[in-house]
Amino acid sequence: MLARFFLIAVLILPGGPALAQFYKDKALTLLVNYGVGGNADTEARVYQQYLGKYIPGHPTIIIRNMPGAGGVTAMNQLGLNIGSLPDGLTLGFFTMSATVMMTDDPVLKIKTDDLVPIAAARGWNVAYARKDIVPSGYAKPADFARAQNIFAGGYSRASSQDTRLRLALEVMGLPYKMVTGFPGTAQLNKAMIQNEVNFTSSSLPGFTTQVLPQIVNTGIGVTLFQFPVIGPDGNPSGNPALEKAGMPPFDKFDREVFGKPPSGVKFDALLLVSDVGSKMQRGIFLPRGSPAEAVAALRQAFVGVAADPDFVADYHKITGEDPDLVGADEIERIFDRIRKIAPDVKRVLKDSIAED
């Protein structure tokens, strides 16, 4: 999984005195676009422990959390150089919102070329619910067809989190109400424990550290399905390890519930958002205009940290998955897919995020 990330090493400027001096005696801020205890924050703090070791000059690594607007506030701040300069000392560590970028949502004030890609992390997202979402209690996938009072918890209407939940429920033809505006995973899970929401999803860091011990293992809730990616054959594809653990991809779950696989443009839109959101779950960026030495040093550092066995072990222990990093070229290919989204899919996504 990590091997493909090493391909970017050939594009990195060789290390030397210039790179070593650039970060010497400096601090590098990781700007995280969700709150403390959330998925992105959990991952960022693992990187914080190891990244400085691999950056020439060994700067101090600082975490700065800036939640808001479903993760977009921090993206705008970095891309527009609000509160920081393009000096290589502020590095965005973002949960990416595929929906916002695909729909040209005005809440996002920047374009993809306002960000200089350093690396991206792939990851999976799991849907879960309170057992009492079904009146007689949830025991098997077919029971979900009887869920009538669904309150889905999200971050903002335009976030990929909310979009995936809305589209999944609409593909299944189930009635729901979105309860959105939560600043992070911790607050969302607290709301589920208090029965303020009964259906939501999480990427694996929050799922492993919060959902399993607080919701699933306590008997409050149950995992339902994983959001799939688009496989090499163009069909939905899931994570085999998650499926083995009882979390089928959404298309298989839907077939178990209703007896036939999902189809139609809403499912196409759901699959695209899930695919882009999984293959670029976290994006790591400098703002446009950052020094070339900073770009080279940071790309080099992520190659190094990805190969560190202690980092890999800690990352797996905390998040429940292995780190799966890709380089700048892969990010540009994903950005290109976003720019070339099919008109009917783009229309579905725009309709989905429109205010009621």
LUMDREN-434592 format. One record per residue (C-alpha): residue in one letter; x, y, z negated. Coordinates in pm, 1 decimal. Layout:
N
('A', (X, Y, Z))
...
//
This chain:
356
('M', (0.0, 0.0, 0.0))
('L', (279.2, 240.1, -84.3))
('A', (493.5, 142.3, 214.2))
('R', (311.7, 361.8, 466.4))
('F', (376.7, 667.7, 251.4))
('F', (750.4, 618.1, 291.8))
('L', (713.3, 691.1, 662.5))
('I', (697.2, 1061.3, 583.7))
('A', (1047.9, 1044.0, 441.1))
('V', (1194.2, 1066.5, 790.6))
('L', (1021.1, 1402.7, 834.5))
('I', (1162.6, 1549.6, 515.5))
('L', (1460.4, 1779.9, 520.3))
('P', (1765.5, 1616.6, 359.6))
('G', (1825.0, 1706.5, -2.8))
('G', (2104.2, 1942.4, -90.4))
('P', (2204.7, 2245.8, -291.8))
('A', (1925.1, 2462.4, -148.9))
('L', (1655.2, 2222.4, -261.7))
('A', (1821.7, 2160.1, -596.7))
('Q', (1845.0, 2531.0, -671.7))
('F', (1492.2, 2621.1, -561.2))
('Y', (1318.4, 2466.6, -864.3))
('K', (1604.6, 2491.8, -1113.3))
('D', (1489.9, 2651.7, -1442.2))
('K', (1137.4, 2702.9, -1306.7))
('A', (790.3, 2571.7, -1388.8))
('L', (558.6, 2412.1, -1135.8))
('T', (184.3, 2440.2, -1202.9))
('L', (-48.7, 2163.2, -1089.0))
('L', (-378.9, 2340.3, -1023.7))
('V', (-655.3, 2082.1, -1082.3))
('N', (-1001.0, 2166.7, -948.4))
('Y', (-1201.4, 1981.3, -1215.5))
('G', (-1210.9, 1996.0, -1593.9))
('V', (-1004.4, 1825.7, -1861.1))
('G', (-1084.3, 1455.4, -1887.7))
('G', (-1216.3, 1428.7, -1533.0))
('N', (-1091.8, 1194.4, -1262.8))
('A', (-855.3, 1439.7, -1094.9))
('D', (-725.6, 1559.4, -1431.4))
('T', (-659.2, 1201.9, -1546.2))
('E', (-455.5, 1128.3, -1235.3))
('A', (-272.1, 1460.6, -1243.9))
('R', (-149.8, 1394.7, -1597.3))
('V', (11.2, 1068.5, -1487.7))
('Y', (196.0, 1255.5, -1213.7))
('Q', (289.6, 1524.9, -1465.2))
('Q', (493.4, 1272.3, -1662.8))
('Y', (705.6, 1159.0, -1369.1))
('L', (704.6, 1416.5, -1090.7))
('G', (967.3, 1651.0, -1233.0))
('K', (1220.7, 1369.5, -1230.4))
('Y', (1202.1, 1355.9, -850.0))
('I', (1191.6, 1725.9, -768.8))
('P', (1543.0, 1862.9, -708.8))
('G', (1612.0, 2108.5, -990.4))
('H', (1372.9, 1919.6, -1225.5))
('P', (1116.9, 2192.9, -1302.0))
('T', (877.5, 2176.7, -1595.0))
('I', (535.0, 2051.6, -1480.6))
('I', (228.2, 2231.4, -1616.8))
('I', (-140.1, 2139.2, -1570.5))
('R', (-393.8, 2416.6, -1513.9))
('N', (-759.1, 2314.1, -1488.8))
('M', (-995.6, 2532.7, -1287.7))
('P', (-1339.3, 2368.7, -1250.2))
('G', (-1620.5, 2537.0, -1065.0))
('A', (-1841.1, 2514.1, -752.9))
('G', (-1786.2, 2141.8, -719.5))
('G', (-1408.5, 2182.5, -703.9))
('V', (-1412.4, 2463.8, -447.9))
('T', (-1322.1, 2750.1, -683.4))
('A', (-964.9, 2627.9, -727.4))
('M', (-927.7, 2553.0, -355.9))
('N', (-1029.3, 2909.5, -271.9))
('Q', (-798.2, 3050.2, -539.4))
('L', (-497.8, 2863.6, -401.9))
('G', (-568.8, 2923.2, -33.4))
('L', (-642.8, 3292.2, -81.9))
('N', (-349.2, 3343.1, -322.6))
('I', (-574.3, 3468.2, -602.6))
('G', (-389.8, 3452.5, -932.6))
('S', (-77.9, 3305.3, -774.5))
('L', (160.9, 3365.1, -485.8))
('P', (268.6, 3134.2, -202.0))
('D', (601.6, 3095.4, -378.7))
('G', (605.5, 2716.2, -417.0))
('L', (529.0, 2733.5, -789.3))
('T', (155.9, 2646.6, -774.4))
('L', (60.8, 2311.2, -625.5))
('G', (-303.8, 2221.6, -569.8))
('F', (-409.9, 1878.3, -695.6))
('F', (-763.7, 1861.1, -565.5))
('T', (-1053.8, 1624.1, -551.0))
('M', (-1145.7, 1687.8, -190.0))
('S', (-1502.4, 1774.3, -88.4))
('A', (-1548.5, 1626.3, 256.5))
('T', (-1901.5, 1764.7, 281.5))
('V', (-1798.9, 2125.7, 227.7))
('M', (-1534.9, 2101.5, 498.8))
('M', (-1757.4, 1911.4, 744.4))
('T', (-2045.5, 2157.9, 721.4))
('D', (-1846.4, 2484.2, 723.9))
('D', (-2015.2, 2567.0, 395.1))
('P', (-1965.9, 2938.5, 317.5))
('V', (-1875.7, 2854.7, -42.7))
('L', (-1537.6, 2741.8, 95.6))
('K', (-1358.8, 3063.9, 188.1))
('I', (-1051.9, 2897.9, 339.4))
('K', (-975.2, 2683.6, 643.7))
('T', (-768.0, 2368.7, 662.2))
('D', (-474.1, 2561.5, 806.6))
('D', (-462.4, 2775.9, 490.7))
('L', (-323.4, 2469.6, 310.9))
('V', (14.1, 2301.3, 363.6))
('P', (-28.6, 1926.4, 306.8))
('I', (217.5, 1759.1, 73.1))
('A', (48.0, 1423.0, 15.0))
('A', (-292.7, 1264.8, -37.6))
('A', (-411.9, 983.4, -260.2))
('R', (-668.3, 727.9, -149.9))
('G', (-922.7, 591.5, -393.1))
('W', (-1261.0, 428.2, -440.8))
('N', (-1587.3, 553.8, -583.9))
('V', (-1833.6, 340.6, -780.9))
('A', (-2206.0, 406.2, -841.8))
('Y', (-2359.6, 313.6, -1175.3))
('A', (-2688.4, 363.7, -1359.4))
('R', (-2859.5, 327.5, -1692.5))
('K', (-3024.1, -12.6, -1724.6))
('D', (-3355.8, 152.5, -1810.5))
('I', (-3364.0, 322.6, -1469.0))
('V', (-3588.7, 26.0, -1389.1))
('P', (-3894.5, 15.3, -1621.6))
('S', (-3843.2, -347.1, -1722.4))
('G', (-3463.2, -316.2, -1723.9))
('Y', (-3209.9, -368.3, -1447.2))
('A', (-3081.4, -725.8, -1412.6))
('K', (-3009.3, -778.7, -1041.1))
('P', (-2982.5, -564.6, -723.5))
('A', (-3339.7, -640.9, -610.7))
('D', (-3463.1, -468.9, -929.3))
('F', (-3334.5, -134.8, -803.6))
('A', (-3619.1, -116.1, -552.1))
('R', (-3851.2, -53.0, -850.4))
('A', (-3658.3, 249.8, -980.8))
('Q', (-3904.4, 541.1, -969.8))
('N', (-3768.6, 812.8, -1201.0))
('I', (-3414.2, 861.1, -1074.9))
('F', (-3218.2, 1159.2, -1209.3))
('A', (-2886.9, 1168.1, -1022.8))
('G', (-2600.6, 1357.0, -1187.3))
('G', (-2361.0, 1563.0, -978.9))
('Y', (-2120.5, 1856.3, -962.3))
('S', (-2266.0, 2087.2, -697.6))
('R', (-2503.7, 2047.2, -405.6))
('A', (-2222.4, 2074.6, -150.7))
('S', (-1982.7, 1837.0, -326.1))
('S', (-1914.7, 1494.3, -180.0))
('Q', (-2030.4, 1348.8, -512.0))
('D', (-2380.7, 1493.6, -477.4))
('T', (-2396.8, 1426.2, -103.9))
('R', (-2310.2, 1058.6, -139.9))
('L', (-2570.6, 1011.8, -413.5))
('R', (-2845.6, 1193.2, -221.8))
('L', (-2781.5, 1009.1, 103.6))
('A', (-2757.5, 667.8, -65.2))
('L', (-3094.0, 718.2, -234.0))
('E', (-3252.6, 853.6, 83.7))
('V', (-3120.8, 562.0, 290.9))
('M', (-3285.3, 332.8, 35.1))
('G', (-3603.8, 540.1, 45.8))
('L', (-3613.7, 594.4, -331.2))
('P', (-3752.1, 907.4, -502.6))
('Y', (-3500.6, 1111.9, -698.6))
('K', (-3414.9, 1446.0, -852.8))
('M', (-3061.5, 1586.4, -854.7))
('V', (-2929.3, 1721.0, -1183.2))
('T', (-2615.9, 1904.8, -1082.6))
('G', (-2361.5, 2157.4, -1204.6))
('F', (-2157.3, 1934.5, -1437.8))
('P', (-1796.0, 2058.0, -1464.7))
('G', (-1639.5, 1711.7, -1482.7))
('T', (-1672.4, 1338.5, -1539.2))
('A', (-1667.1, 1358.9, -1918.3))
('Q', (-1968.4, 1590.0, -1931.3))
('L', (-2155.0, 1382.6, -1673.3))
('N', (-2104.0, 1061.7, -1868.3))
('K', (-2213.3, 1232.5, -2190.1))
('A', (-2534.9, 1329.7, -2011.8))
('M', (-2588.8, 969.8, -1906.2))
('I', (-2537.1, 842.1, -2260.5))
('Q', (-2794.2, 1099.4, -2378.5))
('N', (-3035.6, 990.9, -2101.3))
('E', (-3029.8, 1328.5, -1928.6))
('V', (-2926.1, 1156.4, -1603.9))
('N', (-2955.2, 788.5, -1516.4))
('F', (-2767.3, 747.3, -1186.8))
('T', (-2428.9, 877.8, -1074.1))
('S', (-2085.8, 772.0, -953.3))
('S', (-1719.3, 805.2, -1040.6))
('S', (-1381.5, 736.7, -890.1))
('L', (-1180.4, 469.7, -1065.4))
('P', (-986.7, 676.2, -1324.4))
('G', (-1305.7, 795.9, -1493.6))
('F', (-1476.6, 463.6, -1432.4))
('T', (-1196.6, 270.9, -1603.6))
('T', (-1132.9, 507.3, -1894.8))
('Q', (-1488.4, 627.6, -1964.6))
('V', (-1767.5, 447.3, -1781.9))
('L', (-1664.1, 92.9, -1869.4))
('P', (-1598.9, 146.5, -2242.7))
('Q', (-1872.1, 404.2, -2308.1))
('I', (-2157.0, 299.9, -2080.3))
('V', (-2117.6, -47.6, -1930.3))
('N', (-1955.0, -236.0, -2219.2))
('T', (-2197.6, -80.8, -2468.3))
('G', (-2495.7, -211.0, -2271.8))
('I', (-2629.0, 133.4, -2178.6))
('G', (-2558.5, 101.6, -1808.8))
('V', (-2456.7, -121.6, -1524.1))
('T', (-2239.4, -85.5, -1215.4))
('L', (-2430.6, -100.8, -888.8))
('F', (-2206.9, -69.5, -582.9))
('Q', (-1894.8, 84.0, -435.4))
('F', (-1902.7, 339.9, -154.8))
('P', (-1742.0, 178.7, 152.2))
('V', (-1493.2, 307.0, 405.3))
('I', (-1492.4, 253.7, 781.8))
('G', (-1288.6, -57.8, 854.8))
('P', (-1059.7, -119.3, 1155.1))
('D', (-1354.6, -273.3, 1343.7))
('G', (-1571.0, 33.8, 1285.2))
('N', (-1794.7, -141.1, 1032.5))
('P', (-1832.6, -66.7, 660.5))
('S', (-1553.5, -214.6, 450.5))
('G', (-1511.9, -232.4, 73.9))
('N', (-1241.1, -294.5, -181.6))
('P', (-1214.4, -675.1, -222.7))
('A', (-1107.6, -646.3, -587.1))
('L', (-1412.9, -436.8, -675.0))
('E', (-1640.3, -671.3, -484.2))
('K', (-1495.0, -966.9, -671.1))
('A', (-1572.9, -780.2, -995.3))
('G', (-1940.2, -757.5, -898.4))
('M', (-1948.5, -423.5, -714.6))
('P', (-2048.6, -486.8, -351.3))
('P', (-2013.9, -216.3, -85.7))
('F', (-2327.9, -6.0, -50.1))
('D', (-2435.1, -172.9, 275.8))
('K', (-2433.2, -517.6, 110.8))
('F', (-2609.0, -384.8, -199.0))
('D', (-2880.1, -226.1, 14.8))
('R', (-2926.4, -552.7, 202.6))
('E', (-2965.5, -739.8, -128.3))
('V', (-3224.7, -488.7, -247.5))
('F', (-3433.3, -458.5, 69.7))
('G', (-3340.6, -763.3, 277.6))
('K', (-3182.5, -578.1, 569.3))
('P', (-2866.6, -374.3, 624.6))
('P', (-2890.3, 7.4, 628.1))
('S', (-2889.8, 194.9, 957.1))
('G', (-2965.2, 533.3, 1108.7))
('V', (-2797.7, 871.7, 1117.8))
('K', (-2825.0, 924.1, 739.7))
('F', (-2631.5, 604.9, 682.9))
('D', (-2378.7, 716.9, 946.9))
('A', (-2337.8, 1044.2, 756.7))
('L', (-2302.8, 861.9, 424.7))
('L', (-2040.2, 629.1, 568.5))
('L', (-1837.8, 917.1, 715.8))
('V', (-1842.1, 1118.6, 391.4))
('S', (-1744.7, 806.8, 195.5))
('D', (-1468.9, 720.3, 440.5))
('V', (-1306.8, 1064.9, 441.1))
('G', (-1362.8, 1104.9, 67.6))
('S', (-1193.1, 772.2, -4.7))
('K', (-905.0, 808.0, 238.5))
('M', (-830.7, 1158.4, 108.8))
('Q', (-978.0, 1140.1, -240.6))
('R', (-711.9, 1370.3, -384.6))
('G', (-535.5, 1626.6, -169.4))
('I', (-205.2, 1778.1, -278.4))
('F', (-129.7, 2113.2, -116.1))
('L', (75.4, 2429.2, -122.4))
('P', (-76.4, 2748.2, 18.9))
('R', (15.1, 2865.6, 367.0))
('G', (334.2, 3070.7, 368.8))
('S', (506.2, 2869.7, 97.1))
('P', (885.5, 2837.3, 129.4))
('A', (1008.3, 2551.1, 347.5))
('E', (1239.6, 2443.6, 64.5))
('A', (939.9, 2395.4, -164.7))
('V', (747.5, 2194.7, 95.6))
('A', (1046.9, 1968.5, 160.1))
('A', (1126.6, 1921.5, -209.3))
('L', (770.1, 1830.5, -302.6))
('R', (718.4, 1591.4, -13.2))
('Q', (1043.2, 1424.4, -111.1))
('A', (933.3, 1409.1, -474.5))
('F', (607.6, 1228.0, -397.8))
('V', (799.0, 969.6, -197.4))
('G', (1019.1, 916.4, -502.1))
('V', (744.8, 900.9, -763.1))
('A', (542.1, 657.1, -551.1))
('A', (831.9, 410.8, -568.7))
('D', (888.3, 445.3, -943.8))
('P', (781.5, 115.6, -1106.5))
('D', (709.9, 284.0, -1441.0))
('F', (485.1, 538.0, -1270.5))
('V', (305.2, 263.6, -1077.8))
('A', (252.0, 64.7, -1397.6))
('D', (122.5, 363.7, -1595.3))
('Y', (-98.8, 476.2, -1307.8))
('H', (-258.1, 132.5, -1284.5))
('K', (-301.9, 106.5, -1660.6))
('I', (-478.5, 442.5, -1682.8))
('T', (-677.3, 447.0, -1357.8))
('G', (-738.7, 77.4, -1293.8))
('E', (-593.6, 92.3, -942.0))
('D', (-253.5, 113.0, -775.9))
('P', (-140.6, 449.3, -634.6))
('D', (-202.0, 465.2, -261.1))
('L', (-36.5, 773.2, -116.4))
('V', (-22.5, 898.5, 241.1))
('G', (176.7, 1181.1, 391.8))
('A', (115.4, 1504.8, 576.6))
('D', (62.6, 1344.6, 917.3))
('E', (-224.1, 1128.8, 789.3))
('I', (-383.3, 1432.0, 623.2))
('E', (-373.3, 1619.1, 954.3))
('R', (-544.5, 1325.4, 1127.1))
('I', (-821.6, 1333.9, 865.2))
('F', (-857.5, 1710.6, 906.8))
('D', (-890.6, 1654.4, 1282.3))
('R', (-1177.0, 1407.7, 1223.6))
('I', (-1349.8, 1668.7, 1008.9))
('R', (-1320.3, 1926.4, 1287.1))
('K', (-1467.9, 1683.6, 1543.6))
('I', (-1769.1, 1559.1, 1345.8))
('A', (-2064.2, 1444.0, 1560.1))
('P', (-2338.6, 1710.8, 1586.8))
('D', (-2621.1, 1484.5, 1459.1))
('V', (-2416.4, 1380.6, 1155.7))
('K', (-2320.0, 1741.7, 1086.2))
('R', (-2688.8, 1838.9, 1101.1))
('V', (-2781.0, 1568.8, 847.5))
('L', (-2510.1, 1689.0, 612.1))
('K', (-2615.2, 2053.0, 645.4))
('D', (-2976.3, 1959.6, 577.1))
('S', (-2864.9, 1755.7, 276.6))
('I', (-2683.9, 2042.0, 105.1))
('A', (-2947.2, 2303.4, 189.5))
('E', (-3129.8, 2442.9, -112.5))
('D', (-3475.6, 2300.6, -178.8))
//
